[in-house]
Amino acid sequence: MNSRRSVFSLAAICLAALLACKEGTDNPAVSRLSVKVHGAGGELTRECVYLPVLLGSNLERTIPSSAGLRIRIEATRDEAHITTSGAFPNVKRTVTQATLEAGYAEEFSLDVQGARYQLNLASQCDDD
Amino acid sequence: MRRAGSWGVLALLFLGAATAHAEEADEALLAPEEEPVVPPTEDTSIAEPPKEPEPTAPTGGTPIDLQADEAPATARAPGKKAPKRPPKAREGFQMDIRTGARFPAGSASGAPGDSLGARYAWQVPLTVGLGFKLSPHLYLGGYIGGARGSLGSDQRTRRACRHGGGCRATAAELGAQLSYSFSPAARWNPWISYGLGWEQVIQSLSTDASDFRGYVEETTTQGFTLAKLGVGIDHRARVGIGPFAEAAVGQYYANKTLLGDGTLTKEIDKTALHVWITLGARLVIAP
């Protein structure tokens, strides 16, 4: 009876340890922002931007598009500011790291030199 | 790995020198007498101390007799060993090597939650000072040093670091230092120092988490050391050795981020004061 109880206890400890390891590999605290632009002619731009993790880190990236649309991303570890130029209406969005971690997706319709384009922002990159 | 090896070699050199100092101190205690011993007399009155030699004019790099702050030699019974005198006060070249542990305090910037302790953990520093003793009491020189440690208490950074890869902080510093010795000719010489200079800390993070394999981020933070205040005491023999404490107050002015294939240098909008508090030992060449 005692040996059976010991086996159960050991199994419970092993299971707890496995769950603890599993929790450790799930979330590495790195957040990503997927930026995609597509129009009638297909996809124009696809970028996966990593938000910094370290305190004091900054990121600035300009994503050019052949249609004359420019997307600028300024990010710290806490939030990402996304602005567009060359489109109507231009997009100005701030997405926090907490929002990205929880899951985020948004689509904007843009008029670039008379042509319609869709800008997709999301927390999931294609390789996720 | 190679870096760790070179740090190990330097630490061994420091320990070796310290051991040599200890052996030398033992030898000094066992050394034959250099001074004449006054034989005991029937007279029970206290023997007069021998006259101190006259101080000589200071010359560059030569020892200066400044034994005035030492206790006068007293009469000893025959057969008893006299302790060796400490080296004379010096002018000219002097070098010191410091190591120990340094701890972060204050804020890295004015941003919320950006304390120095959140960014960096405690570190093992190694600093080399080179300079001149302008007078037996006054030293002026430069210092160069580095420190290694881990990343700080920030929970998100720690979470990322738990996924393998590498997380570390490496510091460098450079500057000038002025120190004042209170008893430059005595066996135990207390001193205080002030320095200022430039400093930087690189924090780097890479993770092996399955979805983020190859993620590498590095932030270099640079600033000025406004006041490097030190206090310590040296045991002077052929080399000097002793404990010291130091508080280096500084202010960072810029962050340079390397993330993916992009690099961005940005000035810190809200600067703040930080302090690195060091406790350790220093080894002095030509004390």
Interface residues (C-beta under 8 A of the other chain):
Chain A: G24 T25 N27 P28 A29 V30 Y50 P52 V53 L54 L55 G56 S57 N58 L59 E60 R61 R77 D127 D128
Chain B: A108 S109 A111 G113 D114 A118 R119 L151 G152 D154 R156 T157 R159 A160 R162 H163 Q203 L205 T207 A209 S210 D211 F212 Y215 E217 T219 T221 N255 T257 L259 G260 G262 L264 K266 I268
